[in-house]
């Protein structure tokens, strides 16, 4: 049966295209030659991600992988602008990290409550009212809208918990969580009872609480993909404090010191930074020890020599759990919040092909330049930024656009139109 917990999915998002500008002329009784009055097309809708604290999994994305915002409506006569396309809001759990699927680079961390625009809708095309001049009084052309941005994304949920419970399977992590919080994880006496992380709020005192996460059991080789732990190691990334549980009862014939070192090695392999995270070590199932205390004494000596604080308890018998909760709360007060993931995604530059693919039309002193790669280029350049404008000019010159226009007879002072960009030509 499919699990109801989904923490990594790939989706495709596409913002809406801009609407086309209108070619229209003013017609009214008793007014001759009213002139062009075609309005602009509407802007395409954006793709916006929003945090929804009622969501705890990416299950909603398992069956729907493509998301498209509304297109802008075309312009109308009488200088009427087309309606903007409807923005599409995609709700995700808090803590979702959005990555570029191809490169894996982080685009945004949805840890705060702020909305994030992932893909912007295309700008609407200009109507023919923009192209009227004293010498061009009847412009019979308008501009198409620009396409919206399209992205292939990977959504990765990294739980927001203060304390993460780590350890081998069947050491009592789920039992401890059920004892110290109101969470009700599935508990059974076999390995991998926990198939997905569980969260619980631990109340310490009046006005004092923290969130604890029970991470599925990690086994040796987890950092290389073995077992279930590999899939869920990412959920420990945000935990400010780790509580490392070890079965000291010897009921499964395991050596607690070797178990401790093995889990620490897996954490180090997965993330050296994570291995340095503050950690409390807990010897669990102490009620089963009887007079045989060799295991717990060896473990205590080993971990304290490494600088870790050690606790003895029995989660099932509720022994020592209160002391552990208070110790966790005290350590959390000293620890800074785990910083959000910094965005490191760099948008690729638009592919520049051949200037021969561009269409260059001449209307009196107006030059209209259009083409697929130019459309993509105009959509990605920030014309309010000097360096972006210089990049745009350099690309056009390297592609031979201006050289081709000069061969066709463009003059200084002529107007050049490239989609919704217009400028005066200067050689």
C-alpha positions in Angstrom: 0.0 0.0 0.0 1.3 3.5 -0.9 2.6 5.6 2.0 0.6 8.7 2.8 3.8 10.5 3.6 5.5 12.0 0.5 8.5 14.3 1.1 10.1 14.7 -2.4 8.4 15.3 -5.7 9.1 16.8 -9.1 6.7 19.1 -10.8 6.5 21.4 -13.8 5.1 24.9 -13.5 4.3 27.4 -16.3 3.2 31.0 -15.8 0.6 32.4 -18.1 1.4 34.0 -21.5 0.7 37.7 -22.1 -2.3 38.6 -24.2 -1.8 40.1 -27.7 -2.3 43.8 -28.3 -5.3 44.9 -30.4 -5.4 46.5 -33.8 -8.4 48.8 -33.7 -9.4 52.2 -34.9 -11.7 54.7 -33.2 -15.1 54.9 -34.9 -17.7 57.4 -33.6 -20.4 59.3 -35.3 -19.3 62.8 -36.5 -15.6 62.0 -35.7 -13.7 61.2 -38.8 -10.3 59.4 -38.7 -10.5 58.8 -35.0 -7.1 57.1 -35.1 -5.8 53.9 -33.6 -7.2 52.9 -30.2 -6.2 49.2 -29.8 -5.5 48.4 -26.2 -2.7 46.3 -24.7 -3.0 42.6 -23.9 -3.2 41.5 -20.2 -0.3 40.2 -18.3 -0.1 36.4 -17.8 -0.7 35.0 -14.3 2.2 34.2 -12.0 3.0 30.9 -10.2 3.1 31.6 -6.5 4.1 29.2 -3.7 2.4 29.7 -0.3 3.0 28.1 3.1 0.1 26.1 4.4 0.6 25.0 8.1 -2.3 22.5 7.7 -0.2 20.5 5.3 2.5 18.0 6.6 3.3 16.1 3.5 3.7 16.6 -0.3 1.1 14.0 -1.0 -1.1 16.4 -3.0 1.7 16.5 -5.7 1.8 12.8 -6.2 -1.0 12.7 -8.7 -0.8 16.2 -10.2 2.6 17.2 -11.6 1.8 20.1 -14.0 0.6 23.5 -12.9 -0.3 26.3 -15.3 -1.4 29.8 -14.5 -4.0 31.7 -16.6 -3.1 33.5 -19.8 -3.6 37.2 -20.2 -6.6 38.3 -22.4 -6.0 40.1 -25.7 -6.5 43.9 -25.8 -9.7 45.4 -27.2 -10.7 48.5 -29.1 -11.4 51.9 -27.4 -8.0 51.6 -25.6 -9.4 48.7 -23.4 -6.7 46.6 -21.8 -7.0 42.9 -21.7 -7.7 41.2 -18.3 -4.6 39.9 -16.6 -4.3 36.1 -16.3 -5.3 34.5 -13.0 -2.4 33.8 -10.6 -2.0 30.2 -9.6 -1.2 29.7 -5.9 0.5 26.4 -5.0 0.3 25.5 -1.3 3.1 23.6 0.3 4.0 22.6 3.9 6.3 24.9 5.9 9.9 23.8 5.5 9.6 22.8 1.8 12.8 23.6 -0.2 12.3 24.3 -3.9 15.1 23.3 -6.2 15.8 23.5 -9.9 15.3 19.9 -11.1 18.2 19.9 -13.6 20.9 21.4 -11.4 19.6 20.7 -7.9 20.3 24.3 -6.9 18.2 25.8 -4.2 15.7 28.4 -5.6 13.8 29.1 -2.4 13.3 27.8 1.2 9.6 28.0 2.3 10.4 28.2 6.0 8.9 31.7 6.5 5.3 32.6 5.9 6.1 34.8 2.9 4.7 34.0 -0.6 7.3 33.4 -3.3 6.8 34.0 -7.0 8.4 31.1 -8.8 7.5 31.9 -12.4 6.3 35.3 -13.7 3.7 35.7 -16.3 4.5 37.1 -19.7 4.0 40.8 -20.4 1.0 41.7 -22.6 1.6 42.9 -26.1 1.2 46.5 -27.1 -1.9 47.6 -29.0 -1.6 49.7 -32.1 -2.3 52.9 -30.1 1.4 52.9 -29.1 2.6 53.0 -32.7 0.9 56.2 -34.0 3.2 59.1 -35.0 2.6 62.2 -37.1 4.0 60.3 -40.1 2.4 56.9 -39.2 -1.2 57.7 -38.5 -2.7 54.3 -39.4 -0.5 51.6 -37.8 -2.1 48.3 -38.8 0.0 46.1 -36.5 0.2 45.3 -32.8 2.5 43.2 -30.7 2.0 39.6 -29.4 2.3 39.0 -25.7 5.4 37.4 -24.2 5.4 33.8 -23.0 5.3 33.1 -19.3 8.2 31.5 -17.5 8.3 27.7 -17.4 10.3 25.7 -14.8 10.9 22.1 -13.8 11.2 22.0 -10.0 11.9 19.5 -7.3 10.0 20.0 -4.0 11.8 18.6 -1.0 10.2 18.7 2.5 12.6 19.1 5.3 10.6 19.0 8.6 10.9 21.9 11.0 11.6 20.3 14.3 13.8 21.5 17.2 14.9 18.0 18.3 15.5 15.0 16.1 15.5 11.4 17.5 18.1 9.3 15.7 19.3 5.7 16.2 19.1 2.2 14.8 15.6 0.7 14.2 13.7 -0.6 17.3 15.7 1.3 19.9 12.6 3.1 21.2 12.4 6.4 19.4 8.6 6.1 18.7 7.9 5.0 22.2 9.9 8.0 23.6 8.0 10.4 21.3 4.6 9.0 22.4 5.6 9.3 26.1 6.8 12.9 26.1 4.2 14.3 23.6 0.7 13.7 22.4 1.9 12.1 19.2 0.6 8.6 18.5 3.2 6.9 16.2 2.7 3.3 15.3 4.7 1.2 17.7 5.6 -2.5 17.4 8.5 -4.8 18.4 10.0 -5.1 14.9 12.4 -3.2 12.8 11.1 -0.3 10.6 7.8 0.0 12.4 8.3 3.7 11.6 8.0 4.2 7.9 7.9 8.0 7.9 8.8 10.8 10.3 6.4 11.7 13.1 6.2 15.0 14.8 5.1 15.8 18.4 5.0 18.9 20.5 6.7 18.5 23.9 5.3 20.7 26.6 8.0 21.5 29.3 6.5 24.1 31.5 4.0 26.9 31.3 4.8 28.8 28.0 7.7 26.5 27.2 7.6 23.8 24.5 9.5 22.4 21.5 8.9 20.2 18.5 10.4 16.7 18.5 10.7 14.5 15.4 11.0 10.7 15.3 13.1 9.9 12.3 12.9 6.3 10.8 15.7 4.0 11.9 19.1 4.6 10.3 21.2 1.6 9.4 24.8 1.2 8.3 25.1 2.4 4.7 22.1 4.7 5.0 24.1 7.7 3.7 24.8 5.6 0.5 21.1 4.8 0.1 20.6 1.6 2.2 17.5 1.1 4.2 14.8 3.7 5.0 17.0 6.1 6.9 18.6 7.5 3.7 15.3 8.8 2.5 14.7 10.7 5.7 18.1 11.9 6.8 17.1 15.2 5.1 14.6 15.8 7.9 17.4 16.0 10.5 19.0 18.9 8.6 16.9 21.5 10.4 17.0 20.0 13.9 18.9 22.2 16.3 19.5 19.3 18.7 19.9 15.6 18.1 18.9 13.0 20.7 20.7 9.8 19.9 18.9 6.7 21.3 20.8 3.5 21.9 19.4 0.1 23.2 21.6 -0.8 26.1 19.6 -3.8 27.2 21.4 -6.2 24.9 18.1 -7.8 23.9 19.1 -8.0 20.3 22.8 -9.0 20.9 24.1 -5.6 19.7 27.0 -3.7 21.1 25.9 -0.2 22.2 29.3 1.4 21.7 29.5 0.1 18.1 26.0 1.2 17.4 26.8 4.7 18.6 29.9 5.0 16.5 28.1 3.5 13.4 25.2 6.1 13.5 27.7 8.9 14.0 29.6 7.7 11.0 26.4 7.7 8.9 25.6 11.3 9.9 29.1 12.3 9.1 28.9 10.7 5.7 25.6 12.4 4.9 26.7 15.8 6.2 29.9 16.8 8.1 28.0 19.8 9.4 25.2 17.6 10.7 27.7 15.4 12.6 28.8 18.5 14.5 25.2 19.3 15.6 24.8 19.4 19.4 23.8 15.9 20.6 22.5 14.3 23.7 23.1 10.5 24.0 20.5 8.3 25.7 20.8 4.7 26.8 17.3 3.4 26.5 15.6 0.2 27.9 17.5 0.5 31.2 14.7 -1.3 33.0 15.8 -4.5 31.3 19.4 -4.3 32.5 19.0 -6.0 35.9 22.4 -6.4 37.5 24.2 -6.4 34.2 25.3 -2.8 33.8 28.4 -3.4 31.7 26.8 -2.2 28.4 25.5 1.1 29.9 28.7 1.8 31.8 30.9 1.3 28.7 28.6 3.5 26.7 28.6 6.3 29.3 32.4 6.2 29.5 32.7 6.3 25.7 30.4 9.2 25.0 31.4 11.3 27.9 35.0 11.0 26.8 33.8 12.5 23.5 32.2 15.4 25.3 28.5 14.3 25.0 26.0 14.4 27.9 24.6 11.0 28.7 21.2 10.0 30.1 19.8 6.6 31.3 16.1 6.0 30.8 13.3 3.6 29.9 10.8 5.2 27.6 8.4 2.3 28.0 8.5 2.5 31.8 8.5 6.4 31.8 11.8 6.3 33.7 14.0 9.4 33.3 12.0 10.9 30.5 11.2 14.1 32.4 14.9 14.8 33.0 15.6 14.3 29.3 12.9 16.7 28.3 14.2 19.4 30.7 17.7 18.9 29.4 16.5 19.3 25.8 14.7 22.5 26.7 17.7 23.9 28.5 20.0 23.2 25.5 17.6 24.7 23.0 17.6 28.0 24.9 21.3 28.2 24.2 21.2 27.2 20.6 20.6 29.6 17.7 17.9 28.8 15.1 19.1 26.7 12.2 19.5 29.1 9.2 17.3 28.7 6.2 18.8 27.3 3.0 20.4 30.1 0.9 19.3 30.3 -2.7 22.1 29.4 -5.1 20.2 29.0 -8.3 21.5 31.1 -11.3 19.0 31.3 -14.2 20.6 30.2 -17.4 21.1 32.8 -20.1 18.7 32.5 -23.0 20.0 30.5 -25.9 21.2 32.8 -28.8 20.9 31.3 -32.2 21.2 33.0 -35.5 20.1 36.6 -36.4 18.9 35.2 -39.7 15.9 33.7 -37.8 14.7 37.1 -36.8 12.0 38.9 -38.7 12.8 42.6 -39.4 10.0 44.7 -40.9 10.2 48.4 -41.9 7.2 50.8 -41.5 8.3 54.3 -42.4 10.7 55.2 -39.5 9.6 52.2 -37.4 11.6 48.9 -37.4 9.8 45.9 -35.9 12.2 43.1 -34.9 10.8 39.7 -33.8 12.0 36.1 -33.4 11.9 33.2 -31.0 15.2 33.7 -29.2 14.7 37.5 -29.1 11.3 36.9 -27.4 13.0 34.8 -24.7 15.8 37.4 -24.4 13.4 40.4 -23.9 11.4 38.4 -21.3 14.5 37.8 -19.1 16.3 41.2 -19.2 15.8 43.7 -16.5 15.8 47.0 -18.5 15.9 49.2 -15.3 19.4 47.7 -14.6 22.4 49.3 -16.5 24.4 46.0 -16.7 21.3 44.1 -18.0 20.8 46.7 -20.7 24.5 46.5 -21.7 24.2 42.7 -21.8 21.1 43.1 -24.1 22.9 45.5 -26.4 26.0 43.2 -26.6 23.9 40.1 -27.4 22.2 42.0 -30.3 25.5 43.2 -31.7 27.2 39.8 -31.4 24.2 38.2 -33.2 24.5 40.7 -36.0 21.1 42.2 -35.6 22.2 45.9 -35.9 24.5 45.1 -38.8 21.6 43.5 -40.7 19.4 46.5 -40.0 22.1 48.9 -41.2 22.3 46.9 -44.4 18.5 47.4 -44.8 18.8 51.2 -44.3 18.1 52.0 -40.7 18.9 55.6 -39.8 19.8 57.3 -36.6 16.7 58.5 -34.9 14.5 55.7 -36.3 12.3 53.8 -33.7 13.1 50.1 -33.1 10.4 47.9 -31.6 11.2 44.6 -30.0 8.1 43.2 -28.4 7.2 45.6 -25.6 10.5 47.4 -25.8 10.9 50.5 -28.0 14.0 52.6 -28.3 15.6 55.2 -30.7 18.3 53.7 -32.9 21.8 55.2 -32.6 24.7 53.7 -34.6 
